[in-house]
């Protein structure tokens, strides 16, 4: 059986938006849907004897959240296999554990509580930074959430030759039958070689050509596997985090790779993924690379 697509819900509007996106994605890829909610009500309210008539408020709330979410999912996609669970642990730990068995983890951009209006919730950031499987943080405007742009945006970094992020983006574009907009952003080194009149491939022209060559190598295997995917390739001078964030306004999904680094939450992701999660105009898929892969030049 296929690994499920896992959606974390907490009853907030953002998590319900993530649920709707996850339902559509599960249907698109013919995956079972697993809906989970993390609740530690037993720790704070105690386990009620089986003979007791009344259930603790925390248990009632947790069961209502997953039950309502499951009903919403079944209404949106009748026939979709749906399972639910209440995880007896904190949200970050529970979702990261689910990521070991899930094909994709889907979360909202923020949740309930006093910090709900921040650009990105702490749970979403931790999960995107540390999960074993691809994580989609659902954010953006209605056009992107309803997949009206007909375009997937992929950012290619220095070490993305046939990477998990590249393969993920091609599968998405193929499943949706949309254009894949692949971007490789490059910058001249601050203390590197400058244009020289006697060098034919000097300065910006050299780096642009080098970037285009890397782009071709990064996509070669995936193009062979998915020849039906319509490609748009761009090699653009400028900071990758800015280029991708701006282009996300015309995309239904932004896909970036990330190598798991030790360190502070958020810095584990790399600058591009971190900025995209906070500022992109569409849902963002963060696809992890193996820890053995090099970190220099990460997006």
N, C-alpha and C positions, 0 to 999 in steps of 0.2 A: 504494500500500500504506500502511496506517495506520502511524504512528510507533509504535515498540515501547514497552511498559512496561519500564523498566530497573530491575533489582534488583542492588544491590551486595552481594557475599558475601565473607566472609573465613574461613569455617569455624566461626565462633563460634555458640553457641546463639542469640544475639540475631539474627544475620544469617539463620539458618535459619528463625526465626520470621517475619522480614521476607519471606523467600522464599515461605513458605506464604501469607502475606497477599497478596503480589504475584501469585502464581499465581491466587488466587481473584479478585483484582481484574481481571487480564487476561481471565479467562473471562467475568467480569461485563460487561466493555465490549468483548469480542470484539477484543482486541488481541494481537499477537504478543508473546512474552516474550523479553527479552534479559538474560542473566545475565553479569555481569562481575566480575572479581577483579583488583585492582591489585597488581602484583608487580614489584619492581625487581631480581629475581634476576640478570639478565644484568649489571647494573652491578657487582654484588658478587662474582659467581662467574665472569663471563666467558662468552662464547659458545663452546659446545662444537663442535668440527668435526663435520660431518655423518657422517664415518666412525667417530666414537667410539661405543663400545657402551653406555657408561653415560651417563645424563643427569644433570645437576647436581641435587642435592637440592631446590634452590629451584624449579626448573622442574617437577620431579615433584610437589612440594607444590601449586604453583599449578594445574597441570592436574588434580590430584586434587580440589581444592576446587571448580572449576567443573564437572568431570565428575560428581562426587557430587551437586552442586546440581541439575544438569540431570536426572539420573536421578530425584531426589526430585520435581522439578516434573512430570516426565512420568508418574510414578506417581500424583500427586495429580490431574492433569488430562490423561488420555490424549487425544491429538489436538491439544493446544495447540501451536502453532508455537513452538519454543524454539531460540534460538541462544546461543552462549557466546563469551567472549573473555577473554584475559588481557591486561590493559593494562600496558604497560611504563612506568609512571609511578606517582607516589604516589597514594594513594586519593582524596584531595580533588580533585586536578587531574584525574584520570581520570574521576571521576564528574561533575564539572562539565562536562567536555568532552562526556560522554555526554548531558547534559541539553540540549544544543543540538539533538540529533536525536530525543530521546525525548519521549513524551507525558507521562509521569510518572516520577519517580525515587523508588525505594523503598529505604530503608535501615533498619537496626536502630538501636536507641537507643544502643547501645555495641558495641564490638568486642573484639578480642583485645588482650592486653598487660596491663601493670601497672596501667593506669588503667581497666580494663574494668568496675570496680564503681562508677564515678562515675555520677551521675544521667543525664548525657548525654555521649556520646563526642565528641571534638573533630572527627572527620570528619563525623559527623551534623550538628553545629552549623554547620560551614563550608558544607556542601552546602545545608542549609536556608536559610542566610543569603544565599547567592550564586547559586544555580542559576537558570537561565533559565526552566525549566519548574516546574510544581508538584512539591513534594517531600513525601513521606509518611514520617514517622519512626514506625516501628512500635513501640509500647509499650503497656502497659496489662494488665489482668487477662484471664483466659480468656474471660469473657463478652463483653468488647469484641472480643477477637481473633477470636472465632468468630461475631461479628455477631449476638449473641442479644438485644440490647436493641431492635433494630428502630427505631433513631433516629439521624439525623445531626444534629450540633450545629454551627450557624454563628454566628460572632461578627461583627456588623456594626459597622464603624467609621464615622467621620464622612464619609469619602470613598469609601464602598462602594456608591454608586448604580450599579447594573448593572455591578459590578466583576467581574474574573475570579474572585475568591473566591466571590461569589454564584452565578455561573453554574456553577462547579465543584460547589458544594454541591447545587444543584438537579439537575445531571446524576447525581450520586451517589445522591440520594434516589430519582430516577426509575428508575435502573438496579436499585436494590435493592428498590424498591416499599416504602419505609419512610417514616415521618414525618420531616419536617424541622423541627427546633426552632431557630428564629431568635431571637437575643438581641441587643438593643441596650442596653448598660449606659451610664448617664449619671450625672453628678455635678454638684452645684451648684458654680459657680466659687467659689474661696476668697475672692475679693475682688469678687464680682459683686453684683447687686441682691438685696436681702432682701425678705421678704414685706411687703407694704404693704396696709393695710386698705382703701385706696381703689382698689386695682388688682385687678380680677377674676381676672386670670391671673398671679398673683404667685407668687414663690418656687418651691417644688417642683412645684406644679401646672403652672406655665409650662414648666419644663424637661422634665417628663414628657410633656407634649403635643408639645413640639418634637421630642423623641426619637422618639415614635410616628410623627410625620409623616415624619421622615427614614427610619424603618424602612419605611413604605409606599412611599416613592419608591425606596428601594434595591431593593425586591423586584418592583416593578411589571412590568418587562420580562420577568424570569424567570418570574413567575407566568403571564404571557400565553403564554410559550413552553412551559411545563410545567404546564398546568392540572390534570393528574392528581396532582401532588404534594400530599400532605396537609401542611398548614402549622400550626405552632404559633408564634405571635408573642408576644414578651415584651419589654417595655421596663422595665428594672430599675435602680433607683438603687443605685450602688455601683461600686467599681473593677472594670473589665472583666476584668482578669487573674484576680481572685479569683472573680468570678461564673462565668466560663467554666470555670475549673479545677474548681470545685465541681460544676457541671452535667455535666462530662465523665464523671462516675461512672455516668451513666445513658445514655451514648452509645456508638455503635460507631465513630464518627469525629468529630473536632473539626476544623472548617475555619476558618482565619483567613487574612486577607490580610496582605501585607507589602510595603512599598516598599523597594527596595534603597538603602540609605544608605552613603555612604563612612564609614569609621571602623573601630573595633575590632570583631572578630568577635563576634557576639551582639548588640551594640548596633545593628548593621545591620538587625536584625529588628523592633525595637520591643518594648516591655515585655510586651505580651500574648502575642505569638508566642514570645518567649524563655521566659516562665514556663510556657506550655503545653507546650513541648518538654521542659521539665525535670520538670513535676509533673502533667500530665494523666493521667487514668486510662484513656485510650483512645489509639489511633493519632491522630497530628496531621498534617493536611495544611496546609502553608504554601504559599499561592498568590501568586506575585509580581504586583505591579502595574507598569505602565510607569513608567520613571524620570521621565517628564515630569509625572506626576501629583503633586499636592501631598502633603507629608509631615505637615503639622500634623494632629493628631487621629488619627494612625494607631493601629491596634490594637497 
